[in-house]
Structures are given as C-alpha cells and as structure tokens.
Amino acid sequence: MEQGSVPPQDRHPADEAPLSPTPSESTSELAELAERMRLVPAAERPAVLVDHFTARASSEGLDWIAGLARSAEQYGLSVPEIRRVATDLAWKARLAGQRYPGALEWGAARGLSGSRTQRLVLAYVHGQRLRFDYRFREILERCNEWLSEFHDDALILGFAAFGGLGSRALNGLDLYNRAIQAPDTDTKSRHVCLTAIWFADHLEEQPDILLSLSDEMMARGENDENIHYRRAAALRRLGKYDDALTEIDLAIDLFGVGDMLVHEQYAQERRTIIHTRDMRRQAAEAAVHIGDEIAARVDERIDQASAALEEKVNEASRHLTERVSVAQELVSEGLLKMVEVLGLFVTLLGFLIGSGTVIIKAKTFSERAIAMSVVVVGALLFFGLLRLVMHVRRRPS
C-alpha cells in the first residue's frame, strides 16, 4: 500500500461536540475519537481516523464512508489528509474483501442528507478500490461522471489516467499530464499517476516518463518501496539491469515485514530482471557465435566458389588456346596450300609458254605432234598435282 508522507497542517483540533453516530458507531466511540483528535498533533490526525475506522472498513457494511466524510468536515481535514485516510481505508477494505460502493451509497450521497464532502470521499474510496483491483474501463467510466462535479481534482484525474492508460485509451496520456499538472496534486495523486504510467507499456516513452515522475517524487521526499519497485521495472525495460537490481533491492529493504503477496511481487520482479538480463546476454553471445559460424561458412563457400570459378576459367582458357592453335594451323595450312597452288599455276604458265614456243618453232608435223603431246601430258600432270594439293592434308610435323 502506498504510504506517502503528508506535510503538517497548521490547524487545531475542532472543539465541536461529537457527530451523531452511524449505526456501526456508538456515542462513546465518537467521544473517544474527539478526545484523541484534540490531543494529537495536526499531522497525526489522519492516522487517528484510519485507526478509528479500520474495524468498520474491514466489515460488511459501508456506512463508515459517510462517517469518514462527517469526520472530515467536523475536524477540518485538508484534501491531502482526506485522500490519505480514504486510500488507507480503501486498501483495508480490499484486504477484507468488502464490496465496492454501489447504488445505495451513491444514492445517499446524492440525496438531501448527502454533502459534497461525502460525495468526494465516496469517489476517493470507490476509485481506490477499483484501482487496487485494476478495473481500468470501469474506473474510466466512473471518472467521466465524477469529473463533472469535481472537475480538476488531481486524484480523480489520476484515476482517469489510470483507467485510460491501463485500457490504452487514446486520451490516456493527456489525462496523465492533466493529473500531474493539477494545482492540488499531492502524494496520493502522484502515486496513482505513477501506477498509471507503469501500466502504459504500449507507450514507447513510458520508462522515461516513469523515471521522470519518480525522480520528482523522491526530490519531494515521497520516497517509498513502491517508487523503487516501479523504477526497477522501467530500468529493466530500458535494458539497465544493474540499476534495476539496485532499485528492486531497495524496494525489498524498505518494504520489510508486510503483505506476503506484495513481497512476492517484488521478488518476482527481481527474478524477472535477472532472467531478462541472462537471456539478453545469452542472446548476444548466441548472435556472436552464429555470426562467426555464418561468416566462416560464407568464407568457405566463397573459397569453394572461387576455386570452381578459377577451374572453369582455366578450362575455358585451355579450350580457347586449343581453338586458337587449331585456327592458326588451319590458316597456316591454307596459306601453304595457296602458295603451292600459286606455284603450280606459275609452273603451268611457264610450261604453257615454253610449250607454245616449241610448237611455234616446230617445222614438221611430227615435231608439232610431239610438242602437243608434251603439253597434254603436262596439263594432266598439273591437274593431278592440283587435286593432290587441294585434297590431301599435310600431317603436322
């Protein structure tokens, strides 16, 4: 339970006679309360009222809320004092399993016998009961009605911010800002806002907002175990695990002996911080290991691909060299054949010129016949040599 300190009030106990008792109170009890309120310092009056109404807040009836409102009016409690008493008693009512305020209580508060103070106290108690049970949508709906009368009341705005941020309403952050900037903001309203922003995990800036508000609260002297518990969660989300462990250890030390369920929440947060830190470390180490393994496999594949590519390039180079060699051989052979053919034609030309000269100079028929025979034989020999040159390949040396 949030137990913020309340600055001392410069008031003196009222000297009025005790109020008329409620069905669960006796005249002697009211007289005893009046005497205690007269004797204690002003700063201790809320604690006296909490002690006086604790038994009734732990019972089935809810008439203690009206009694608290009348006591607040009689003894002139300030709004921060009313909030403190209402919050503490609402927590005790929750632990006792008391029902929520309903139509009966609100009907009486709005009736002729009701007062604005009674409606305010009832709104405080009802809102805290809904907040303690995380009834986000219901508390937001209730606040729409309460704010129509109490307008800029910081605690009711805090309830609205709690419901809005918890239910992820679009105006949740706006309600939060209105609550922390309200003129009458105090310890209890800031605690509600701190819890509200703690639930706003859908906001990226949530950890920073929470740390900023908690810094302000600690600077005001509103330091308790819940603040460190909330700060631990914010630092965990930011990945500052050592700082988060320091905060949760402070929360556990400040809590001391108390509600085991709350203590278990703190212990669970500590385990969550450690597990998250270890998982992040393992994930980082695994990422490095996997990265190295992938890099090694990539290098291996690159080496294999490079070797295969080099082999293909060498093979292609060999094929190209062979083809160039064959092409050079074919060109050489073709040039050689061309030279041989040209030589044969030159020889034939010379032969024909010589034979023509012999034929012209021959005087007898027999000489001419012999010359013609020589020409025919020479032509046949030429065609035979030409066929041989064109169709018979030279063997490479």
C-alpha positions as CSV (number, residue, x, y, z in Angstrom):
1,M,0.0,0.0,0.0
2,E,1.3,3.5,-0.8
3,Q,2.2,5.3,2.4
4,G,3.3,8.8,1.3
5,S,4.1,11.4,3.9
6,V,1.7,14.4,4.4
7,P,3.1,17.8,5.4
8,P,1.9,19.0,8.8
9,Q,-1.2,21.2,8.7
10,D,-1.4,24.5,10.6
11,R,-4.8,23.6,12.1
12,H,-6.0,22.9,15.7
13,P,-8.5,20.2,16.6
14,A,-12.1,21.3,16.4
15,D,-13.9,21.8,19.7
16,E,-17.3,20.9,18.3
17,A,-19.3,18.2,20.0
18,P,-19.2,14.7,18.5
19,L,-21.3,14.0,15.5
20,S,-24.4,11.8,15.6
21,P,-23.2,8.1,15.5
22,T,-23.7,5.9,12.5
23,P,-25.4,2.5,13.0
24,S,-21.9,1.0,13.5
25,E,-20.7,3.6,15.9
26,S,-21.6,4.4,19.5
27,T,-21.6,7.8,21.3
28,S,-18.7,6.7,23.5
29,E,-16.6,5.8,20.4
30,L,-17.3,9.2,18.9
31,A,-16.4,10.9,22.2
32,E,-13.2,8.9,22.3
33,L,-12.4,9.9,18.8
34,A,-13.0,13.6,19.5
35,E,-10.7,13.4,22.5
36,R,-7.9,11.7,20.5
37,M,-8.2,14.2,17.7
38,R,-8.0,17.0,20.3
39,L,-4.8,15.7,21.9
40,V,-2.7,14.6,18.8
41,P,-0.7,17.0,16.7
42,A,-2.3,18.0,13.4
43,A,0.0,15.8,11.3
44,E,-1.2,12.7,13.2
45,R,-5.0,13.2,12.8
46,P,-5.2,11.1,9.5
47,A,-3.6,8.2,11.3
48,V,-6.1,8.5,14.2
49,L,-9.0,8.4,11.7
50,V,-7.6,5.4,9.9
51,D,-7.3,3.6,13.3
52,H,-10.8,4.6,14.2
53,F,-12.4,3.4,11.0
54,T,-10.2,0.3,10.3
55,A,-12.6,-2.2,12.0
56,R,-15.6,-0.8,10.1
57,A,-13.7,-0.8,6.8
58,S,-13.0,-4.5,7.4
59,S,-16.6,-5.4,8.0
60,E,-19.5,-5.9,5.6
61,G,-21.2,-2.5,5.9
62,L,-20.1,0.6,4.0
63,D,-21.6,3.2,6.4
64,W,-18.0,4.0,7.6
65,I,-17.6,6.1,4.3
66,A,-20.3,8.5,5.4
67,G,-18.9,8.6,8.9
68,L,-15.4,9.4,7.5
69,A,-17.0,12.2,5.4
70,R,-18.7,13.7,8.5
71,S,-15.4,13.4,10.5
72,A,-13.5,15.2,7.7
73,E,-16.0,18.0,7.9
74,Q,-16.0,18.2,11.7
75,Y,-12.3,18.2,12.1
76,G,-11.5,20.3,9.1
77,L,-9.3,17.8,7.3
78,S,-7.5,19.1,4.2
79,V,-7.9,17.5,0.8
80,P,-4.5,15.7,1.1
81,E,-5.5,14.4,4.5
82,I,-8.8,13.1,3.2
83,R,-7.0,11.4,0.3
84,R,-4.6,9.7,2.7
85,V,-7.3,8.4,5.0
86,A,-9.5,7.3,2.2
87,T,-6.7,5.5,0.4
88,D,-5.5,3.6,3.6
89,L,-9.1,2.6,4.5
90,A,-9.9,1.6,0.9
91,W,-6.8,-0.8,1.0
92,K,-8.0,-2.3,4.3
93,A,-11.5,-2.8,2.8
94,R,-9.9,-4.5,-0.2
95,L,-7.9,-6.9,2.0
96,A,-11.1,-7.7,3.9
97,G,-12.9,-8.4,0.7
98,Q,-15.5,-5.7,1.3
99,R,-17.8,-5.0,-1.7
100,Y,-17.5,-1.9,-3.9
101,P,-19.6,1.1,-3.1
102,G,-22.8,0.8,-5.1
103,A,-26.2,2.5,-5.9
104,L,-27.2,2.5,-2.2
105,E,-24.1,4.6,-1.1
106,W,-24.2,6.9,-4.1
107,G,-27.9,7.4,-3.7
108,A,-27.4,8.5,-0.1
109,A,-24.5,10.8,-1.0
110,R,-26.6,12.5,-3.7
111,G,-29.7,12.7,-1.6
112,L,-30.8,15.5,0.7
113,S,-28.7,14.3,3.6
114,G,-25.6,14.0,1.4
115,S,-22.9,16.6,1.0
116,R,-20.1,17.5,-1.4
117,T,-17.6,16.2,1.0
118,Q,-19.4,12.9,1.3
119,R,-19.5,12.5,-2.5
120,L,-15.8,13.4,-2.7
121,V,-14.8,10.9,0.0
122,L,-17.0,8.2,-1.7
123,A,-15.3,8.9,-5.0
124,Y,-11.9,8.6,-3.5
125,V,-12.7,5.3,-1.7
126,H,-14.6,3.9,-4.8
127,G,-11.8,5.0,-7.1
128,Q,-9.0,3.5,-5.0
129,R,-11.0,0.2,-4.7
130,L,-11.3,0.0,-8.5
131,R,-7.6,0.9,-8.9
132,F,-6.4,-1.7,-6.4
133,D,-8.3,-4.3,-8.5
134,Y,-7.1,-2.9,-11.9
135,R,-10.6,-2.3,-13.1
136,F,-9.4,0.0,-15.9
137,R,-12.5,0.5,-18.0
138,E,-14.9,0.7,-15.1
139,I,-12.8,3.4,-13.3
140,L,-12.5,5.4,-16.5
141,E,-16.3,5.4,-16.9
142,R,-16.8,6.4,-13.3
143,C,-14.3,9.2,-13.6
144,N,-16.3,10.7,-16.5
145,E,-19.2,11.2,-14.0
146,W,-17.0,12.3,-11.1
147,L,-15.2,14.9,-13.1
148,S,-18.5,16.6,-13.9
149,E,-18.6,17.7,-10.3
150,F,-15.0,17.7,-9.2
151,H,-13.5,19.0,-12.4
152,D,-9.8,19.3,-11.9
153,D,-9.4,17.2,-8.8
154,A,-5.9,15.7,-9.1
155,L,-6.7,12.4,-7.5
156,I,-9.8,11.8,-9.7
157,L,-7.8,12.9,-12.7
158,G,-5.2,10.4,-11.6
159,F,-7.9,7.7,-11.5
160,A,-9.0,8.7,-15.0
161,A,-5.3,8.5,-16.2
162,F,-5.0,5.1,-14.6
163,G,-8.1,3.8,-16.4
164,G,-7.2,5.5,-19.7
165,L,-3.6,4.2,-19.8
166,G,-4.5,0.8,-18.5
167,S,-7.2,0.4,-21.2
168,R,-5.0,2.0,-23.8
169,A,-7.5,4.8,-24.4
170,L,-6.4,7.5,-26.9
171,N,-6.6,10.3,-24.3
172,G,-4.8,8.3,-21.5
173,L,-1.6,10.3,-21.8
174,D,-3.5,13.6,-21.9
175,L,-5.3,12.6,-18.7
176,Y,-2.0,11.7,-17.1
177,N,-0.5,15.1,-17.9
178,R,-3.6,16.9,-16.6
179,A,-3.3,14.9,-13.3
180,I,0.3,15.6,-12.6
181,Q,-0.1,19.3,-13.5
182,A,-3.2,19.8,-11.5
183,P,-2.9,22.6,-8.8
184,D,-3.9,20.3,-6.0
185,T,-1.7,17.4,-6.9
186,D,-0.2,15.7,-3.8
187,T,1.5,12.4,-2.7
188,K,-1.5,10.2,-3.3
189,S,-2.4,11.6,-6.7
190,R,1.2,11.3,-7.8
191,H,1.3,7.7,-6.6
192,V,-1.8,6.9,-8.7
193,C,-0.2,8.6,-11.7
194,L,3.0,6.6,-11.2
195,T,1.0,3.4,-11.2
196,A,-0.9,4.6,-14.3
197,I,2.2,5.2,-16.3
198,W,3.6,1.9,-15.1
199,F,0.8,0.1,-16.9
200,A,1.3,2.2,-20.1
201,D,3.7,-0.4,-21.7
202,H,2.2,0.5,-25.1
203,L,3.9,3.9,-25.0
204,E,7.5,3.8,-26.2
205,E,8.4,6.7,-23.9
206,Q,6.8,5.0,-20.9
207,P,10.1,4.2,-19.0
208,D,11.4,7.7,-19.3
209,I,8.1,9.3,-18.2
210,L,8.0,6.9,-15.2
211,L,11.6,7.7,-14.2
212,S,11.0,11.4,-14.5
213,L,7.9,11.4,-12.3
214,S,9.6,9.1,-9.7
215,D,12.7,11.5,-9.6
216,E,10.3,14.4,-8.9
217,M,8.6,12.4,-6.1
218,M,11.8,11.4,-4.4
219,A,13.0,15.0,-4.7
220,R,9.8,16.0,-2.7
221,G,10.6,13.4,-0.1
222,E,7.9,11.0,-1.2
223,N,10.2,8.0,-1.2
224,D,8.9,4.5,-0.5
225,E,9.2,0.9,-1.7
226,N,6.6,1.3,-4.4
227,I,8.6,4.0,-6.2
228,H,11.7,1.8,-6.3
229,Y,9.6,-1.1,-7.5
230,R,8.2,0.9,-10.4
231,R,11.6,2.3,-11.2
232,A,13.1,-1.2,-11.4
233,A,10.5,-2.2,-14.0
234,A,11.3,0.9,-16.0
235,L,15.0,0.4,-15.9
236,R,14.6,-3.3,-16.9
237,R,12.6,-2.2,-19.9
238,L,15.5,0.2,-20.8
239,G,18.0,-2.7,-20.5
240,K,19.7,-1.1,-17.5
241,Y,19.7,-4.4,-15.5
242,D,22.3,-3.5,-12.8
243,D,20.4,-0.3,-12.0
244,A,17.1,-2.2,-12.0
245,L,18.5,-4.7,-9.5
246,T,19.7,-1.9,-7.2
247,E,16.2,-0.4,-7.3
248,I,14.3,-3.6,-6.6
249,D,16.7,-4.4,-3.7
250,L,15.9,-1.0,-2.2
251,A,12.2,-1.7,-2.6
252,I,12.6,-5.1,-0.8
253,D,14.7,-3.5,2.0
254,L,12.2,-0.6,2.5
255,F,9.2,-3.0,2.5
256,G,10.4,-5.0,5.4
257,V,7.8,-7.3,7.0
258,G,4.3,-7.0,5.5
259,D,1.9,-8.4,3.0
260,M,3.4,-11.6,1.5
261,L,1.7,-11.1,-1.8
262,V,3.3,-7.7,-2.2
263,H,6.7,-9.1,-1.2
264,E,6.3,-11.9,-3.7
265,Q,5.6,-9.2,-6.4
266,Y,8.9,-7.6,-5.6
267,A,10.7,-10.9,-5.6
268,Q,9.1,-11.8,-8.9
269,E,10.3,-8.5,-10.4
270,R,13.8,-9.3,-9.2
271,R,13.7,-12.7,-10.8
272,T,12.4,-11.2,-14.0
273,I,15.2,-8.7,-14.1
274,I,17.8,-11.4,-13.6
275,H,16.2,-13.8,-16.2
276,T,15.8,-11.0,-18.7
277,R,19.5,-9.9,-18.2
278,D,20.7,-13.5,-18.6
279,M,18.5,-14.1,-21.6
280,R,19.8,-10.9,-23.3
281,R,23.4,-12.0,-22.6
282,Q,22.8,-15.5,-23.9
283,A,21.1,-14.0,-27.0
284,A,24.0,-11.6,-27.5
285,E,26.5,-14.5,-27.2
286,A,24.5,-16.7,-29.4
287,A,24.3,-13.9,-32.0
288,V,28.0,-13.5,-32.0
289,H,28.5,-17.3,-32.2
290,I,26.0,-17.6,-35.0
291,G,27.5,-14.6,-36.8
292,D,31.0,-16.2,-36.6
293,E,29.7,-19.5,-37.8
294,I,27.8,-17.9,-40.7
295,A,30.9,-15.8,-41.6
296,A,33.0,-19.0,-41.6
297,R,30.5,-20.8,-43.8
298,V,30.3,-17.8,-46.2
299,D,34.1,-17.6,-46.4
300,E,34.2,-21.4,-47.1
301,R,31.6,-21.1,-49.8
302,I,33.3,-18.1,-51.3
303,D,36.6,-20.1,-51.4
304,Q,34.8,-23.1,-53.0
305,A,33.1,-20.8,-55.5
306,S,36.4,-19.1,-56.2
307,A,38.2,-22.4,-56.8
308,A,35.4,-23.6,-59.0
309,L,35.4,-20.4,-61.0
310,E,39.2,-20.5,-61.3
311,E,39.0,-24.0,-62.6
312,K,36.3,-23.1,-65.1
313,V,38.4,-20.1,-66.2
314,N,41.5,-22.3,-66.7
315,E,39.5,-24.9,-68.6
316,A,38.0,-22.2,-70.8
317,S,41.5,-20.8,-71.3
318,R,42.8,-24.2,-72.4
319,H,39.9,-24.7,-74.8
320,L,40.5,-21.2,-76.2
321,T,44.2,-21.9,-76.6
322,E,43.4,-25.2,-78.4
323,R,41.0,-23.5,-80.7
324,V,43.5,-20.7,-81.4
325,S,46.1,-23.3,-82.1
326,V,43.8,-25.2,-84.5
327,A,42.8,-21.9,-86.2
328,Q,46.5,-21.0,-86.6
329,E,47.2,-24.4,-88.0
330,L,44.3,-24.1,-90.4
331,V,45.4,-20.7,-91.5
332,S,48.9,-21.8,-91.9
333,E,47.8,-24.9,-93.9
334,G,45.6,-22.7,-96.1
335,L,48.4,-20.3,-96.8
336,L,50.7,-23.1,-97.6
337,K,48.2,-24.6,-100.0
338,M,47.6,-21.2,-101.5
339,V,51.4,-20.9,-102.1
340,E,51.6,-24.4,-103.6
341,V,48.6,-23.7,-105.9
342,L,50.1,-20.4,-106.9
343,G,53.4,-22.2,-107.6
344,L,51.7,-24.8,-109.7
345,F,49.9,-22.0,-111.7
346,V,53.2,-20.2,-112.2
347,T,54.8,-23.5,-113.3
348,L,51.9,-24.2,-115.6
349,L,52.2,-20.8,-117.1
350,G,55.8,-21.3,-117.7
351,F,55.2,-24.7,-119.1
352,L,52.5,-23.4,-121.4
353,I,54.7,-20.5,-122.6
354,G,57.6,-22.9,-123.2
355,S,55.3,-25.4,-124.9
356,G,53.8,-22.7,-127.1
357,T,57.2,-21.5,-128.1
358,V,58.2,-25.1,-129.0
359,I,55.1,-25.6,-131.0
360,I,55.5,-22.4,-132.9
361,K,59.1,-23.2,-133.7
362,A,58.4,-26.8,-134.8
363,K,58.7,-27.2,-138.6
364,T,57.4,-30.7,-139.2
365,F,54.2,-32.3,-138.2
366,S,55.9,-34.9,-136.1
367,E,57.7,-32.2,-134.1
368,R,54.4,-30.4,-133.6
369,A,52.6,-33.6,-132.6
370,I,55.3,-34.4,-130.0
371,A,55.1,-30.8,-128.7
372,M,51.3,-31.1,-128.4
373,S,51.7,-34.5,-126.6
374,V,54.1,-32.9,-124.2
375,V,51.5,-30.0,-123.5
376,V,48.7,-32.6,-122.9
377,V,50.8,-34.7,-120.6
378,G,52.0,-31.5,-118.7
379,A,48.3,-30.4,-118.3
380,L,47.3,-33.7,-116.9
381,L,50.3,-33.7,-114.5
382,F,49.3,-30.2,-113.4
383,F,45.7,-31.2,-112.7
384,G,46.9,-34.3,-110.8
385,L,49.2,-32.2,-108.7
386,L,46.4,-29.5,-108.1
387,R,44.0,-32.3,-107.0
388,L,46.6,-33.7,-104.7
389,V,47.3,-30.3,-103.1
390,M,43.7,-29.5,-102.6
391,H,42.5,-32.8,-101.1
392,V,45.5,-34.3,-99.3
393,R,46.1,-32.7,-95.8
394,R,49.6,-32.2,-94.6
395,R,50.4,-34.1,-91.4
396,P,51.6,-31.9,-88.6
397,S,55.3,-32.2,-88.1
